[in-house]
């Protein structure tokens, strides 16, 4: 089999940073990284548009990877991703996949980036939620199989805060 890659895909993925020791594999860090899970999910190395530190989540990270199979479609590639353990356990999400030119590079081809830093200063625990104390976090409404998140960001509350 030839080592020449014939097809390139760009995927838009997300991940919960609390599950990881950062994005990039580190020689002296034995903890799980996003890069490790992406390699597991896709069976190949990937290139991310950027990296995050330990505990930092990625909401819409663009990654790219090359494949030898000239017949695989973007939908089939996503299906493979969704069968992986990192996806099934809720650590990784995939939102979109597109076939891109072989010269595409998720970091070098980027024309812009957007970062959103959220610092939940008023996170509340279960007891506070039960008595109606409001905070940045609210109980997750996502009931999809595999969702391990107990809380999600309360977007309505944040919109009210930022509108002031």
ZAROVEX-346401 format. One record per residue: x, y, z of N, C-alpha, C in turn. Coordinates in pm, whole numbers. Example, Ala and Ser with C-alpha at 12.3 -4.5 7.8 and 13.67 -1.06 7.14 Angstrom:
2
<rec <1319,-569,780>,<1230,-450,780>,<1320,-330,780>>,
<rec <1285,-225,708>,<1367,-106,714>,<1290,3,787>>,
***
This chain:
164
<rec <84,-119,0>,<0,0,0>,<87,124,0>>,
<rec <46,221,-76>,<121,345,-87>,<101,432,38>>,
<rec <207,505,73>,<197,597,187>,<148,735,142>>,
<rec <117,751,14>,<71,879,-38>,<-76,897,-3>>,
<rec <-106,1010,60>,<-244,1037,96>,<-318,1097,-23>>,
<rec <-437,1049,-47>,<-511,1084,-167>,<-624,1183,-142>>,
<rec <-672,1192,-18>,<-789,1274,10>,<-770,1342,145>>,
<rec <-816,1465,155>,<-803,1541,280>,<-941,1586,326>>,
<rec <-964,1575,457>,<-1089,1620,517>,<-1061,1725,624>>,
<rec <-1151,1820,634>,<-1151,1916,745>,<-1275,1886,828>>,
<rec <-1257,1875,959>,<-1368,1849,1050>,<-1377,1961,1151>>,
<rec <-1498,1993,1190>,<-1522,2089,1299>,<-1562,2006,1418>>,
<rec <-1479,2010,1524>,<-1501,1925,1641>,<-1511,2010,1767>>,
<rec <-1559,1949,1872>,<-1565,2013,2003>,<-1521,1912,2108>>,
<rec <-1481,1963,2222>,<-1439,1874,2330>,<-1451,1945,2465>>,
<rec <-1473,1862,2566>,<-1481,1910,2704>,<-1341,1903,2762>>,
<rec <-1281,2018,2782>,<-1143,2025,2831>,<-1120,1964,2966>>,
<rec <-1225,1949,3046>,<-1209,1888,3179>,<-1161,1744,3171>>,
<rec <-1180,1681,3056>,<-1139,1541,3039>,<-994,1528,2995>>,
<rec <-928,1639,2966>,<-797,1633,2902>,<-687,1710,2974>>,
<rec <-564,1668,2944>,<-443,1736,2989>,<-391,1825,2876>>,
<rec <-481,1897,2812>,<-446,1986,2702>,<-472,1922,2567>>,
<rec <-449,2000,2463>,<-475,1952,2328>,<-363,1861,2278>>,
<rec <-240,1908,2292>,<-126,1842,2229>,<-64,1733,2316>>,
<rec <-27,1622,2248>,<47,1515,2314>,<177,1571,2367>>,
<rec <209,1540,2492>,<333,1588,2552>,<418,1468,2593>>,
<rec <546,1475,2561>,<637,1363,2588>,<639,1325,2736>>,
<rec <636,1422,2825>,<650,1393,2968>,<519,1406,3046>>,
<rec <409,1411,2974>,<278,1419,3040>,<198,1293,3006>>,
<rec <178,1208,3104>,<110,1081,3075>,<-42,1093,3063>>,
<rec <-98,1209,3084>,<-244,1225,3082>,<-300,1223,2941>>,
<rec <-429,1198,2932>,<-502,1194,2806>,<-510,1333,2745>>,
<rec <-485,1343,2615>,<-494,1470,2543>,<-600,1461,2434>>,
<rec <-644,1577,2385>,<-739,1582,2275>,<-678,1514,2153>>,
<rec <-552,1541,2128>,<-483,1481,2014>,<-485,1328,2022>>,
<rec <-465,1273,2143>,<-473,1127,2161>,<-611,1076,2120>>,
<rec <-716,1143,2169>,<-852,1098,2140>,<-888,1114,1991>>,
<rec <-840,1221,1928>,<-866,1238,1785>,<-798,1128,1704>>,
<rec <-677,1091,1743>,<-607,982,1676>,<-683,851,1694>>,
<rec <-736,828,1813>,<-817,709,1839>,<-945,711,1755>>,
<rec <-1011,826,1752>,<-1140,837,1683>,<-1125,821,1532>>,
<rec <-1016,872,1476>,<-1002,873,1330>,<-900,774,1277>>,
<rec <-823,713,1367>,<-724,615,1323>,<-606,675,1250>>,
<rec <-583,804,1269>,<-471,871,1201>,<-439,1001,1274>>,
<rec <-324,1058,1243>,<-285,1185,1301>,<-367,1298,1240>>,
<rec <-385,1402,1318>,<-460,1519,1274>,<-379,1645,1297>>,
<rec <-421,1752,1234>,<-361,1883,1257>,<-473,1976,1301>>,
<rec <-458,2037,1418>,<-558,2128,1471>,<-526,2272,1435>>,
<rec <-630,2355,1431>,<-612,2497,1401>,<-543,2569,1517>>,
<rec <-548,2511,1634>,<-485,2570,1751>,<-480,2466,1862>>,
<rec <-427,2508,1974>,<-416,2417,2088>,<-478,2483,2210>>,
<rec <-522,2400,2302>,<-576,2451,2428>,<-499,2389,2543>>,
<rec <-502,2457,2655>,<-436,2408,2776>,<-524,2308,2849>>,
<rec <-470,2251,2953>,<-543,2157,3037>,<-670,2223,3091>>,
<rec <-783,2153,3077>,<-909,2200,3130>,<-983,2299,3041>>,
<rec <-924,2340,2928>,<-987,2437,2839>,<-1060,2362,2728>>,
<rec <-1186,2397,2708>,<-1269,2329,2609>,<-1258,2395,2472>>,
<rec <-1285,2317,2370>,<-1292,2366,2233>,<-1436,2353,2186>>,
<rec <-1495,2461,2143>,<-1635,2459,2103>,<-1648,2430,1953>>,
<rec <-1556,2481,1872>,<-1565,2463,1728>,<-1425,2467,1669>>,
<rec <-1348,2367,1699>,<-1208,2358,1654>,<-1203,2291,1517>>,
<rec <-1130,2350,1424>,<-1113,2290,1292>,<-986,2206,1293>>,
<rec <-1001,2081,1249>,<-886,1992,1235>,<-886,1939,1092>>,
<rec <-772,1892,1049>,<-767,1828,918>,<-688,1699,928>>,
<rec <-719,1608,838>,<-643,1484,830>,<-653,1428,689>>,
<rec <-550,1357,651>,<-542,1300,518>,<-569,1150,526>>,
<rec <-629,1098,420>,<-661,954,413>,<-617,900,278>>,
<rec <-594,770,274>,<-554,705,150>,<-675,662,68>>,
<rec <-787,636,132>,<-907,585,66>,<-970,695,-20>>,
<rec <-965,679,-151>,<-1020,781,-241>,<-1171,774,-253>>,
<rec <-1231,668,-201>,<-1376,650,-216>,<-1455,690,-91>>,
<rec <-1387,711,21>,<-1459,744,144>,<-1519,884,133>>,
<rec <-1643,897,177>,<-1711,1027,174>,<-1701,1095,310>>,
<rec <-1736,1221,314>,<-1736,1295,440>,<-1834,1232,539>>,
<rec <-1951,1191,492>,<-2050,1128,580>,<-1999,997,638>>,
<rec <-1930,918,558>,<-1873,792,607>,<-1763,819,709>>,
<rec <-1686,924,686>,<-1580,961,778>,<-1638,1003,913>>,
<rec <-1747,1079,910>,<-1815,1120,1033>,<-1873,998,1105>>,
<rec <-1931,907,1031>,<-1986,784,1091>,<-1879,707,1165>>,
<rec <-1761,697,1106>,<-1649,629,1171>,<-1614,701,1302>>,
<rec <-1609,834,1295>,<-1579,915,1413>,<-1681,887,1525>>,
<rec <-1808,881,1488>,<-1915,862,1587>,<-1918,721,1647>>,
<rec <-1851,627,1585>,<-1841,491,1640>,<-1727,479,1741>>,
<rec <-1643,579,1752>,<-1525,572,1838>,<-1561,586,1986>>,
<rec <-1474,535,2070>,<-1492,543,2215>,<-1494,688,2264>>,
<rec <-1401,776,2220>,<-1405,915,2268>,<-1537,985,2238>>,
<rec <-1597,956,2122>,<-1726,1016,2089>,<-1836,953,2174>>,
<rec <-1838,821,2182>,<-1942,750,2256>,<-1941,786,2405>>,
<rec <-1824,814,2459>,<-1813,852,2600>,<-1836,1000,2623>>,
<rec <-1862,1077,2519>,<-1897,1218,2534>,<-1780,1312,2550>>,
<rec <-1658,1268,2522>,<-1542,1358,2534>,<-1525,1442,2409>>,
<rec <-1557,1385,2294>,<-1543,1455,2166>,<-1679,1467,2098>>,
<rec <-1694,1573,2020>,<-1813,1590,1936>,<-1764,1626,1797>>,
<rec <-1844,1594,1696>,<-1812,1635,1559>,<-1935,1704,1503>>,
<rec <-1914,1823,1443>,<-2025,1904,1394>,<-2033,1909,1243>>,
<rec <-1920,1894,1176>,<-1919,1907,1031>,<-1793,1841,977>>,
<rec <-1801,1796,853>,<-1686,1736,784>,<-1698,1770,637>>,
<rec <-1589,1818,580>,<-1587,1855,439>,<-1459,1802,374>>,
<rec <-1472,1756,250>,<-1354,1723,172>,<-1291,1856,132>>,
<rec <-1160,1866,150>,<-1088,1990,119>,<-968,1957,29>>,
<rec <-913,2058,-39>,<-795,2033,-122>,<-678,1978,-39>>,
<rec <-592,1900,-101>,<-478,1840,-30>,<-386,1945,32>>,
<rec <-382,2063,-25>,<-295,2167,30>,<-355,2237,152>>,
<rec <-483,2208,185>,<-546,2271,301>,<-473,2230,429>>,
<rec <-453,2327,516>,<-388,2305,646>,<-468,2384,748>>,
<rec <-524,2316,847>,<-616,2383,939>,<-555,2503,1012>>,
<rec <-427,2500,1041>,<-365,2614,1109>,<-318,2719,1008>>,
<rec <-246,2678,906>,<-188,2774,810>,<-292,2833,717>>,
<rec <-400,2762,690>,<-503,2811,597>,<-608,2898,666>>,
<rec <-605,2906,797>,<-705,2985,870>,<-690,3133,836>>,
<rec <-802,3198,810>,<-800,3342,782>,<-842,3423,903>>,
<rec <-903,3361,1000>,<-938,3428,1125>,<-965,3323,1232>>,
<rec <-960,3366,1357>,<-991,3281,1472>,<-1073,3363,1571>>,
<rec <-1156,3296,1647>,<-1233,3364,1750>,<-1216,3286,1880>>,
<rec <-1189,3359,1986>,<-1174,3298,2118>,<-1277,3358,2212>>,
<rec <-1337,3276,2292>,<-1432,3322,2393>,<-1385,3267,2527>>,
<rec <-1354,3355,2617>,<-1307,3316,2749>,<-1420,3334,2849>>,
<rec <-1457,3228,2915>,<-1564,3234,3013>,<-1509,3193,3149>>,
<rec <-1533,3276,3246>,<-1487,3249,3381>,<-1608,3244,3472>>,
<rec <-1659,3124,3498>,<-1781,3112,3581>,<-1750,3139,3728>>,
<rec <-1768,3262,3769>,<-1736,3302,3906>,<-1845,3263,4004>>,
<rec <-1963,3232,3956>,<-2072,3200,4047>,<-2131,3062,4019>>,
<rec <-2045,2965,3994>,<-2092,2828,3973>,<-2157,2779,4102>>,
<rec <-2270,2714,4085>,<-2343,2668,4203>,<-2350,2517,4206>>,
<rec <-2360,2460,4325>,<-2363,2314,4338>,<-2507,2261,4335>>,
<rec <-2522,2128,4349>,<-2654,2065,4342>,<-2753,2124,4442>>,
<rec <-2707,2145,4564>,<-2797,2196,4668>,<-2850,2335,4631>>,
<rec <-2763,2419,4578>,<-2805,2553,4538>,<-2903,2546,4421>>,
<rec <-2879,2456,4327>,<-2971,2440,4214>,<-3110,2401,4262>>,
<rec <-3115,2312,4362>,<-3244,2263,4412>,<-3329,2372,4475>>,
<rec <-3263,2473,4534>,<-3341,2580,4596>,<-3355,2702,4504>>,
<rec <-3307,2687,4379>,<-3331,2792,4279>,<-3226,2901,4270>>,
<rec <-3108,2882,4329>,<-3002,2982,4315>,<-2954,2980,4171>>,
<rec <-2944,3097,4112>,<-2908,3109,3971>,<-2759,3136,3956>>,
<rec <-2697,3075,3855>,<-2556,3098,3826>,<-2532,3083,3677>>,
<rec <-2408,3089,3637>,<-2372,3075,3498>,<-2407,2936,3447>>,
<rec <-2397,2838,3533>,<-2426,2701,3493>,<-2568,2662,3528>>,
<rec <-2628,2582,3442>,<-2761,2528,3468>,<-2756,2378,3438>>,
<rec <-2849,2303,3495>,<-2854,2160,3470>,<-2869,2136,3320>>,
<rec <-2790,2044,3266>,<-2791,2017,3122>,<-2926,1964,3077>>,
<rec <-2974,2016,2965>,<-3100,1971,2906>,<-3077,1863,2800>>,
<rec <-2949,1833,2773>,<-2915,1735,2669>,<-2937,1595,2722>>,
<rec <-3036,1527,2670>,<-3069,1392,2717>,<-3022,1286,2617>>,
<rec <-2938,1326,2521>,<-2889,1231,2421>,<-2805,1123,2488>>,
<rec <-2814,1000,2435>,<-2731,891,2489>,<-2584,931,2482>>,
<rec <-2512,900,2587>,<-2370,931,2591>,<-2338,1066,2649>>,
<rec <-2439,1150,2677>,<-2410,1281,2735>,<-2373,1263,2883>>,
<rec <-2251,1300,2915>,<-2203,1284,3053>,<-2200,1416,3128>>,
<rec <-2241,1524,3061>,<-2236,1655,3125>,<-2353,1675,3218>>,
<rec <-2322,1707,3341>,<-2426,1731,3440>,<-2480,1873,3428>>,
<rec <-2390,1965,3394>,<-2429,2105,3380>,<-2385,2158,3245>>,
<rec <-2455,2256,3197>,<-2421,2323,3073>,<-2425,2473,3101>>,
<rec <-2364,2551,3014>,<-2368,2696,3031>,<-2511,2743,3008>>,
<rec <-2560,2826,3097>,<-2695,2881,3087>,<-2690,3004,2997>>,
<rec <-2715,2984,2869>,<-2702,3089,2769>,<-2801,3203,2795>>,
<rec <-2924,3171,2835>,<-3023,3275,2863>,<-2975,3368,2974>>,
<rec <-2918,3311,3079>,<-2867,3392,3190>,<-2752,3481,3141>>,
<rec <-2660,3424,3062>,<-2547,3503,3013>,<-2595,3618,2923>>,
<rec <-2694,3592,2840>,<-2749,3698,2756>,<-2806,3812,2841>>,
<rec <-2871,3778,2951>,<-2924,3880,3041>,<-2811,3960,3104>>,
<rec <-2706,3892,3146>,<-2592,3959,3210>,<-2525,4054,3111>>,
<rec <-2501,4007,2988>,<-2431,4089,2889>,<-2517,4201,2834>>,
<rec <-2648,4191,2846>,<-2738,4295,2797>,<-2743,4415,2891>>,
<rec <-2693,4398,3010>,<-2699,4508,3110>,<-2603,4618,3077>>,
***
